[in-house]
Every structure is written in C-alpha cells, then in structure tokens.
Amino acid sequence: MTGFALYRFPHEQQVTLMEQTEGEPQELLSCADLNDCRGFVIAPFDISADLPILLIKPDRLEVFSNASLCRLPDGFRFASSPGGRIVKADNMHASNSCRETYDEDFRSFLLQLETGKFRKLVLARCADECAETQLDILFLFKQACKLYPRLFVSLTYTAKSGLWLTATPEILLEGCGNKWRTIALAGTMKLEGEQLNGEGEHVCWSTKNIQEQRYVATYIKECLEHFSDEIREEGPRTVRAANLVHLRSDFSFILLNKVRPGEVLQRLHPTPAVCGLPKQEAFRFIIEHEHSPRQYYSGFLGPMLQDSTRLYVSLRCMQILPDRFRLYAGGGLLKGSVEEQEWQETEAKLETMRRLLKS
C-alpha cells in the first residue's frame, strides 16, 4: 500500500476504500494534466513541485455498505503508533492558533481591501490541537461520517501529502461526459439554540454575506461561459453544513465539444470562495503574506473514475501528525470586515474537526 483514500459522499451510507498497491501516486503540476486520469485526486491550494497534485491509482477498490463496516488498508502504519491507528495525545499542546498572528494578517489584508486593490481576500489560519484521550484514526473517520451526513468525508494518505481527514460541504466539479455541475458556496453563519433543529431556513443573512456569495457566483458563471453555452444557475439558497449554514448557488452546464474537465478545473481552482478577487492578484498576495501555509487545505480532492468525477474543495480538514492534529479554517474578508467577527467565524469552522477530538 503506497497510498489510499477512504471516502463517503454526502447523504449516502456507502463507504469506498481506494488503494494504490504498487508504485508511488502520480505527481502532476497542472489541473489540466488531470484529463484522462483515473483515481483519487488530492490537490493543494498552491500547486508546486513540493506540493503537487497527487493521483492515487485505483489498484484496489473495496466498497462497504456503511461506515461501521469500513477498515483501513492492510499493513498501514502511521509513524510509530501501535498498528498505525492510534494518535497519542501525550505532551501535545496548542501552538499556532495565535491570535496575535491572526491580528497581524487581518490588518495586512484589510488594508489592501480598503485601498481598493481587492474586492475580496480569504484569510486562513491553522491551529494545533491535542486530544483528551488516545484516538483511533479509523474511529475519527467513522465519527465524521456519523456526525456530518451532509458532508463529503474522506481520510487520505500518501507519503508526500501525509494523513488528512476532511469533512467538506463544497463541490468543485462533478459530472461525466458533457454534463457537469459546480456550486458557489460562500457566507457563513453559526446555528445556535433552536436553530439546530432545522436546516437554517430562518437565518437572516447580512449584506456582507450576501455580497461575498454573489462575488463567488458571478466569478464562477463567468468562468463557465468559456466552456459552455448552456448554463443553468439556481439559488442562492441556505444550506446547512454541520452546525454552520452557507449561501449556495448551483450551476449545471453542458461542455462544448472538445472541452475537457481538466481545462475547467484549471480555470476554476482556486475559486474566490477560498482565494479572492481579482483572483490571480489575490492568490499571489495570499501566498506572499499569509502566515500559515495552507498545504492541502483549500485545494480539492475526490475520485475521478470511468463513470463519474466528484471533486470537492478541501474545507473543514485536519492534518493528522504523529504528535498532534493540525486544523485549518479560513474566512472571506471584504472592505469593512470586523476582526472579531471574522475570528469567531474561523473558530466556528474549526469546531467541525475539534468536535471529533472530543468524541
């Protein structure tokens, strides 16, 4: 076993284990190179030789009827943990969730927004966490499936990327043949009290959240117009993801002749939902000024198989290290954003993974 992906789609019970048993996962340096590829894709925010797109080849596939029956690959070892399945909590401590660092980044990003250089910037951060007890890695995956039925849940490993657990609500690209779809997901509110009993249907959205989502939706539609003459947009509507709600617009489209999915991915990734606008300038600013390297957070992942492609943006994710858990979260900033409100939004997003460590 040189790499694997254990995953479950939203609102489904079935879990799939994809293993590459020979050779190393293929490394790619462009989304366009994914044309004609088959396997499980793990892509970073900033694609480079050090952080390439990784393709786990489907040498072995096993399907489980539900998460309670799934397993890790035979022979998988993680660091020196017994059986490769236990992460020890001894001597772990929180580190780079430092508020001072976030404050510095926030002020730097907001200044650029106030001068009008950008319409939107996404500021991300990470937080190192310990667990209260020893945790079984497979148990974490099963708990994520149990707690988050609306989300795409995956546990992935390669020597290059490391071990990651993800529970994300955002589709990047899904479909087959010439029929495809994507979504614009932006704006975030935390559900509390009686709101947790519903789907967020009574949430009242702020002007900032509505504007942020519209930026993303407009950008995605403009991207798709390069590849399709038949685009249908629905929304925005409120959708629930764990204890959060977002604004979502759905796009379905028919690809023009000779257009390939990799070309669409090349233009879409990263979307303004995880980057900013104007996109290329925002991307460069984030790479140069954000304190916390994103690694494979806010990239994308999912299977590309013969009958379908289902790729998701890597949100609500956790890098599992030998001695700690590194959680990632981000939020969209606009001119006039308030630091405390944005900090609390990232805290709410981090709670999706933190909750698993308290199980």
C-alpha positions in Angstrom: 0.0 0.0 0.0 1.6 3.3 -1.1 -1.5 5.5 -0.8 -5.2 5.3 0.0 -8.4 7.2 0.2 -11.4 6.2 2.4 -14.4 8.3 1.5 -18.2 8.7 1.7 -20.4 11.1 -0.3 -23.0 13.4 1.2 -26.4 11.9 2.2 -25.1 8.4 1.4 -24.2 5.4 3.6 -21.8 3.6 1.3 -18.0 4.0 2.0 -15.3 3.3 -0.6 -11.7 2.3 0.1 -9.3 3.0 -2.9 -5.8 1.7 -2.5 -2.7 2.1 -4.7 -0.7 -1.1 -4.0 2.3 -0.6 -6.4 4.5 2.4 -7.2 4.0 5.9 -5.9 1.0 8.1 -6.5 1.4 10.1 -9.7 2.5 13.7 -9.3 1.0 16.5 -11.5 1.8 20.2 -11.7 -1.3 21.4 -13.5 -5.0 20.8 -13.2 -5.2 20.4 -17.0 -3.0 17.3 -16.6 -5.9 15.6 -14.9 -7.6 14.9 -18.3 -8.0 11.2 -18.8 -6.7 10.4 -15.3 -8.4 7.8 -13.2 -8.0 7.6 -9.4 -8.4 9.7 -6.3 -7.1 13.3 -6.6 -5.5 15.2 -3.8 -4.6 18.8 -4.9 -3.1 21.6 -2.8 -4.1 25.3 -2.8 -0.8 26.3 -4.4 0.4 23.6 -6.8 4.2 23.2 -6.9 6.9 20.6 -7.1 6.9 20.4 -3.3 3.1 20.3 -3.1 2.0 18.6 -6.3 -1.4 17.3 -7.3 -1.4 13.6 -6.3 -3.3 10.9 -8.0 -3.9 7.6 -6.1 -4.3 4.9 -8.7 -7.3 2.6 -8.1 -5.3 -0.7 -7.9 -7.8 -2.0 -5.4 -11.3 -0.9 -4.6 -13.5 -2.1 -1.8 -17.0 -0.9 -1.0 -18.7 -1.1 2.4 -22.4 -0.7 2.9 -21.8 1.7 5.8 -19.1 3.4 7.8 -19.3 1.0 10.7 -18.0 -1.8 8.5 -15.1 0.0 6.8 -11.5 -0.6 7.5 -8.0 0.8 6.9 -5.7 -0.8 4.3 -3.9 -3.9 5.4 -0.4 -3.1 6.6 -1.0 0.6 7.0 1.4 2.1 9.5 1.4 5.7 10.8 4.5 6.9 12.5 5.3 4.5 15.4 1.8 4.2 16.7 0.6 0.7 17.5 -0.9 -0.8 14.4 -0.6 2.6 12.7 -4.0 3.5 14.1 -3.6 5.4 17.3 -2.5 9.0 17.7 -1.2 9.6 21.2 -2.2 12.8 23.0 0.8 12.8 25.4 2.7 16.1 25.5 0.6 17.8 22.8 -0.2 21.4 23.1 -1.9 24.2 21.1 0.5 26.4 19.2 -0.1 28.3 16.0 -3.7 29.3 16.6 -2.1 32.5 18.0 -4.5 35.5 18.0 -1.6 37.9 17.6 -0.6 36.3 14.3 -4.2 36.4 13.0 -4.4 40.1 14.1 -1.3 40.9 12.0 -2.6 39.1 9.0 -6.1 40.6 9.3 -4.7 44.2 9.4 -2.5 43.5 6.4 -5.3 42.0 4.4 -7.9 44.7 5.4 -5.5 47.5 4.3 -5.4 46.1 0.8 -9.2 45.9 0.7 -9.6 49.4 2.0 -7.3 50.8 -0.7 -9.5 49.1 -3.3 -6.8 46.8 -4.6 -9.0 43.8 -3.9 -12.8 43.3 -3.7 -12.3 40.1 -1.5 -9.5 38.3 0.2 -9.7 35.0 2.1 -7.6 34.8 5.2 -6.8 31.3 6.5 -5.1 30.1 9.7 -4.3 26.8 11.3 -4.5 25.6 14.9 -2.6 22.7 16.5 -4.8 20.7 18.9 -4.4 17.8 21.4 -6.9 15.2 22.2 -8.2 14.4 25.6 -7.6 10.7 25.1 -5.8 8.4 22.7 -7.7 8.3 19.4 -8.1 5.7 16.8 -7.7 7.2 13.3 -10.4 5.0 11.8 -12.7 5.9 14.7 -12.3 9.6 13.7 -13.4 8.8 10.2 -16.4 6.9 11.4 -17.4 9.7 13.8 -17.1 12.2 11.0 -19.5 10.1 8.9 -21.9 9.8 11.8 -21.9 13.5 12.8 -21.8 15.0 9.3 -24.2 13.2 7.0 -24.5 16.3 4.7 -20.7 16.5 4.0 -18.2 14.7 1.9 -16.0 12.8 4.3 -12.6 11.4 3.4 -9.4 10.0 5.1 -6.5 10.1 2.7 -2.8 9.2 2.9 0.3 9.4 0.7 3.9 9.8 1.8 4.0 13.1 0.0 0.8 14.7 1.4 0.6 12.9 4.8 -2.6 11.8 6.5 -5.7 14.1 6.3 -9.2 13.9 7.5 -11.7 16.1 5.6 -15.5 16.8 6.0 -16.4 19.4 3.4 -19.6 20.8 2.0 -18.3 22.4 -1.2 -18.5 20.7 -4.6 -15.8 21.9 -7.0 -16.7 19.9 -10.1 -19.0 16.9 -10.6 -20.3 15.0 -13.6 -19.3 12.9 -16.6 -19.5 13.1 -20.4 -20.6 16.6 -21.2 -23.0 17.1 -18.3 -21.4 18.8 -15.3 -22.2 20.9 -12.2 -20.5 23.1 -9.7 -21.6 25.4 -6.8 -20.8 28.8 -5.4 -20.6 28.5 -1.6 -19.9 31.5 0.5 -21.2 33.3 3.5 -21.2 31.6 6.9 -23.4 31.8 10.0 -23.4 29.6 13.1 -26.6 27.8 14.1 -27.4 28.1 17.8 -30.2 27.0 20.1 -33.5 26.2 18.4 -31.9 26.8 15.0 -30.0 23.5 15.4 -33.3 21.7 14.9 -33.7 22.8 11.4 -31.7 23.5 8.2 -31.2 27.2 8.8 -34.3 28.1 6.9 -35.0 31.1 9.2 -31.5 32.6 9.1 -31.3 36.3 8.2 -28.3 37.0 6.1 -26.2 40.1 6.4 -25.3 42.3 3.5 -21.7 41.3 3.8 -22.5 37.6 3.5 -24.9 38.2 0.5 -22.3 40.3 -1.3 -19.5 37.8 -0.7 -21.6 34.9 -2.1 -22.6 37.0 -5.1 -18.9 37.7 -5.9 -18.2 34.0 -6.0 -21.3 33.1 -8.0 -20.6 35.8 -10.6 -17.0 34.6 -11.0 -18.0 31.0 -11.5 -20.6 31.9 -14.1 -18.0 34.0 -16.0 -15.6 31.0 -15.9 -18.2 28.6 -17.2 -19.1 30.9 -20.1 -15.7 30.0 -21.6 -16.7 26.3 -21.8 -20.4 26.2 -22.2 -23.3 27.8 -24.0 -25.8 26.1 -21.8 -25.5 27.1 -18.2 -28.3 27.0 -15.6 -28.0 28.8 -12.3 -30.2 28.1 -9.3 -30.1 30.0 -6.0 -28.8 31.3 -3.8 -30.3 29.2 -1.0 -29.3 28.5 2.6 -27.7 25.1 3.2 -26.6 23.5 6.4 -23.1 22.0 6.9 -22.6 20.7 10.5 -23.5 23.5 12.8 -23.0 26.2 10.2 -25.1 27.4 7.3 -23.8 28.9 4.0 -25.3 30.5 0.9 -25.2 28.3 -2.1 -25.9 28.7 -5.8 -25.9 25.6 -8.1 -24.7 25.6 -11.7 -25.4 22.9 -14.2 -23.8 23.1 -17.6 -23.1 21.3 -20.9 -19.5 21.3 -22.0 -18.8 22.5 -25.5 -17.3 19.9 -27.9 -13.6 19.1 -27.2 -13.6 20.8 -23.8 -12.1 18.6 -21.1 -12.8 18.7 -17.4 -9.1 19.4 -16.6 -9.4 22.7 -18.5 -12.4 23.7 -16.4 -10.6 22.8 -13.2 -7.6 24.9 -14.4 -9.8 28.0 -14.6 -11.9 27.3 -11.5 -9.2 26.4 -9.0 -8.9 28.2 -6.6 -12.3 29.8 -6.6 -12.8 33.1 -4.9 -14.5 31.2 -2.1 -11.0 30.2 -0.9 -8.9 32.9 -2.6 -10.3 36.4 -3.5 -10.9 38.8 -6.3 -9.3 39.7 -8.6 -8.3 36.0 -8.4 -4.7 35.9 -9.7 -3.6 39.0 -7.8 -5.4 37.8 -4.6 -3.7 34.3 -5.0 -0.2 35.9 -5.2 -0.9 38.2 -2.2 -2.1 35.3 -0.1 0.9 33.2 -0.9 3.3 36.0 0.0 1.6 37.4 3.1 -0.4 34.7 4.9 1.5 33.4 7.9 0.1 29.8 7.9 1.0 27.7 4.9 -2.2 26.0 3.7 -0.6 22.8 2.4 -3.5 20.8 1.0 -6.2 22.8 2.8 -8.4 24.8 0.3 -7.2 22.6 -2.5 -9.5 19.9 -3.8 -9.9 16.2 -3.6 -12.1 13.3 -4.7 -12.4 10.4 -7.2 -12.1 10.7 -11.0 -13.3 7.4 -12.3 -14.6 5.9 -15.6 -18.2 6.6 -14.9 -18.0 9.9 -13.0 -15.9 12.6 -11.4 -16.8 14.0 -8.0 -14.3 16.6 -6.7 -14.7 18.7 -3.5 -12.9 21.8 -2.1 -10.8 20.7 0.9 -12.5 22.6 3.7 -13.1 21.6 7.3 -10.0 19.5 7.3 -7.4 18.2 9.7 -3.8 17.1 9.1 -3.0 14.2 11.4 0.6 14.4 12.6 2.5 11.9 14.8 2.1 14.1 17.9 -0.8 16.5 17.1 -3.7 17.4 15.0 -3.4 20.5 12.7 -6.8 22.0 11.9 -7.4 24.6 9.2 -10.0 27.2 8.6 -10.5 30.5 6.7 -12.9 33.3 6.0 -13.7 35.8 3.3 -12.8 39.4 4.1 -14.4 42.4 2.4 -13.9 46.1 2.9 -15.5 46.8 6.3 -14.9 43.3 7.8 -14.6 43.3 11.6 -11.8 41.3 13.0 -13.6 39.8 16.0 -16.5 38.6 13.8 -14.1 37.0 11.3 -12.1 35.3 14.1 -15.2 33.9 15.5 -16.2 32.6 12.1 -12.9 30.7 11.8 -13.4 29.3 15.4 -16.9 28.0 14.3 -15.3 26.3 11.3 -12.5 24.8 13.4 -15.2 23.3 15.7 -16.2 20.8 13.0 -12.9 19.0 13.4 -12.4 19.8 17.1 -15.7 18.1 17.9 -14.2 14.8 16.6 -11.3 15.1 19.0 -13.7 15.4 21.9 -15.7 12.3 20.9 
